[in-house]
Amino acid sequence: MDVSGAQGDVSQATEFLTKARVRVHTARASAVDMELQAGSKVLERAQREGENALLERNARRRGLLIPLLAVVVVVFSLGAYIRDLERGGRS
């Protein structure tokens, strides 16, 4: 679940936005539009990577739920068994 690539994409998109702001002063809309389109593509890729990372995180959490419940059941069962032994066991 590595998101460093997406973070790099976001910083790259920020650079494109900065370049577009600089290009505004050239009074050429095509130059600004070119920079904005390049930044938009990078941002879309970063968005997809981030959403995939969130889906992976949720899947991992759901995957850990069953073993966690099994451990809890074993711990409570052992506690009940020990309590039963301390009371004198079953006669």
C-alpha atoms as a printed R data frame, in Angstrom:
   type eleno elety resid chain resno       x       y       z
1  ATOM     1    CA   MET     A     1   0.000   0.000   0.000
2  ATOM     2    CA   ASP     A     2   2.648   2.430  -1.154
3  ATOM     3    CA   VAL     A     3   1.384   5.945  -1.834
4  ATOM     4    CA   SER     A     4   4.742   7.632  -2.431
5  ATOM     5    CA   GLY     A     5   4.138   7.511  -6.189
6  ATOM     6    CA   ALA     A     6   0.842   9.326  -5.772
7  ATOM     7    CA   GLN     A     7   2.492  11.892  -3.520
8  ATOM     8    CA   GLY     A     8   5.122  12.475  -6.184
9  ATOM     9    CA   ASP     A     9   2.372  12.882  -8.774
10 ATOM    10    CA   VAL     A    10   0.638  15.485  -6.635
11 ATOM    11    CA   SER     A    11   3.860  17.475  -6.239
12 ATOM    12    CA   GLN     A    12   4.410  17.224 -10.003
13 ATOM    13    CA   ALA     A    13   0.862  18.493 -10.606
14 ATOM    14    CA   THR     A    14   1.591  21.398  -8.268
15 ATOM    15    CA   GLU     A    15   4.603  22.227 -10.407
16 ATOM    16    CA   PHE     A    16   2.416  22.207 -13.529
17 ATOM    17    CA   LEU     A    17  -0.020  24.543 -11.791
18 ATOM    18    CA   THR     A    18   2.820  26.900 -10.915
19 ATOM    19    CA   LYS     A    19   4.033  26.821 -14.523
20 ATOM    20    CA   ALA     A    20   0.502  27.575 -15.719
21 ATOM    21    CA   ARG     A    21   0.322  30.566 -13.393
22 ATOM    22    CA   VAL     A    22   3.596  31.833 -14.821
23 ATOM    23    CA   ARG     A    23   2.324  31.279 -18.380
24 ATOM    24    CA   VAL     A    24  -0.703  33.477 -17.634
25 ATOM    25    CA   HIS     A    25   1.632  36.447 -17.918
26 ATOM    26    CA   THR     A    26   2.526  35.510 -21.499
27 ATOM    27    CA   ALA     A    27  -1.082  36.252 -22.500
28 ATOM    28    CA   ARG     A    28  -1.235  33.063 -24.539
29 ATOM    29    CA   ALA     A    29  -4.158  30.891 -23.538
30 ATOM    30    CA   SER     A    30  -2.794  27.886 -25.422
31 ATOM    31    CA   ALA     A    31   0.369  27.810 -23.291
32 ATOM    32    CA   VAL     A    32  -1.659  27.973 -20.088
33 ATOM    33    CA   ASP     A    33  -4.063  25.323 -21.316
34 ATOM    34    CA   MET     A    34  -1.177  23.005 -22.223
35 ATOM    35    CA   GLU     A    35   0.266  23.198 -18.706
36 ATOM    36    CA   LEU     A    36  -3.149  22.730 -17.104
37 ATOM    37    CA   GLN     A    37  -3.916  19.666 -19.224
38 ATOM    38    CA   ALA     A    38  -0.593  18.081 -18.324
39 ATOM    39    CA   GLY     A    39  -1.255  18.737 -14.633
40 ATOM    40    CA   SER     A    40  -4.779  17.361 -14.890
41 ATOM    41    CA   LYS     A    41  -3.511  14.082 -16.309
42 ATOM    42    CA   VAL     A    42  -1.045  13.725 -13.475
43 ATOM    43    CA   LEU     A    43  -3.709  14.548 -10.887
44 ATOM    44    CA   GLU     A    44  -6.108  11.985 -12.332
45 ATOM    45    CA   ARG     A    45  -3.411   9.317 -12.078
46 ATOM    46    CA   ALA     A    46  -2.673  10.314  -8.468
47 ATOM    47    CA   GLN     A    47  -6.409  10.222  -7.670
48 ATOM    48    CA   ARG     A    48  -6.710   6.681  -9.052
49 ATOM    49    CA   GLU     A    49  -3.652   5.518  -7.115
50 ATOM    50    CA   GLY     A    50  -5.021   7.036  -3.912
51 ATOM    51    CA   GLU     A    51  -8.422   5.419  -4.365
52 ATOM    52    CA   ASN     A    52  -6.794   2.052  -5.074
53 ATOM    53    CA   ALA     A    53  -4.697   2.408  -1.916
54 ATOM    54    CA   LEU     A    54  -7.845   3.098   0.122
55 ATOM    55    CA   LEU     A    55  -9.567   0.037  -1.356
56 ATOM    56    CA   GLU     A    56  -6.525  -2.083  -0.511
57 ATOM    57    CA   ARG     A    57  -6.491  -0.748   3.057
58 ATOM    58    CA   ASN     A    58 -10.173  -1.565   3.514
59 ATOM    59    CA   ALA     A    59  -9.671  -5.068   2.126
60 ATOM    60    CA   ARG     A    60  -6.775  -5.652   4.533
61 ATOM    61    CA   ARG     A    61  -8.870  -4.482   7.475
62 ATOM    62    CA   ARG     A    62 -11.685  -6.853   6.523
63 ATOM    63    CA   GLY     A    63  -9.143  -9.633   6.094
64 ATOM    64    CA   LEU     A    64  -7.856  -9.113   9.626
65 ATOM    65    CA   LEU     A    65 -11.313  -9.201  11.174
66 ATOM    66    CA   ILE     A    66 -11.802 -12.996  11.005
67 ATOM    67    CA   PRO     A    67  -8.445 -13.922  12.629
68 ATOM    68    CA   LEU     A    68  -9.011 -11.268  15.287
69 ATOM    69    CA   LEU     A    69 -12.420 -12.704  16.130
70 ATOM    70    CA   ALA     A    70 -10.904 -16.200  16.286
71 ATOM    71    CA   VAL     A    71  -8.253 -15.007  18.764
72 ATOM    72    CA   VAL     A    72 -10.898 -13.304  20.918
73 ATOM    73    CA   VAL     A    73 -12.999 -16.492  20.983
74 ATOM    74    CA   VAL     A    74  -9.959 -18.590  21.988
75 ATOM    75    CA   VAL     A    75  -8.990 -16.154  24.761
76 ATOM    76    CA   PHE     A    76 -12.501 -16.105  26.230
77 ATOM    77    CA   SER     A    77 -12.750 -19.896  25.946
78 ATOM    78    CA   LEU     A    78  -9.455 -20.344  27.775
79 ATOM    79    CA   GLY     A    79 -10.585 -17.896  30.455
80 ATOM    80    CA   ALA     A    80 -13.828 -19.823  30.950
81 ATOM    81    CA   TYR     A    81 -11.919 -23.123  31.023
82 ATOM    82    CA   ILE     A    82  -9.442 -21.839  33.635
83 ATOM    83    CA   ARG     A    83 -12.282 -20.461  35.745
84 ATOM    84    CA   ASP     A    84 -13.991 -23.834  35.569
85 ATOM    85    CA   LEU     A    85 -10.787 -25.601  36.663
86 ATOM    86    CA   GLU     A    86 -10.359 -23.215  39.617
87 ATOM    87    CA   ARG     A    87 -13.894 -23.949  40.811
88 ATOM    88    CA   GLY     A    88 -13.132 -27.618  41.057
89 ATOM    89    CA   GLY     A    89 -13.806 -28.766  37.571
90 ATOM    90    CA   ARG     A    90 -16.696 -30.842  36.468
91 ATOM    91    CA   SER     A    91 -17.785 -33.459  38.938
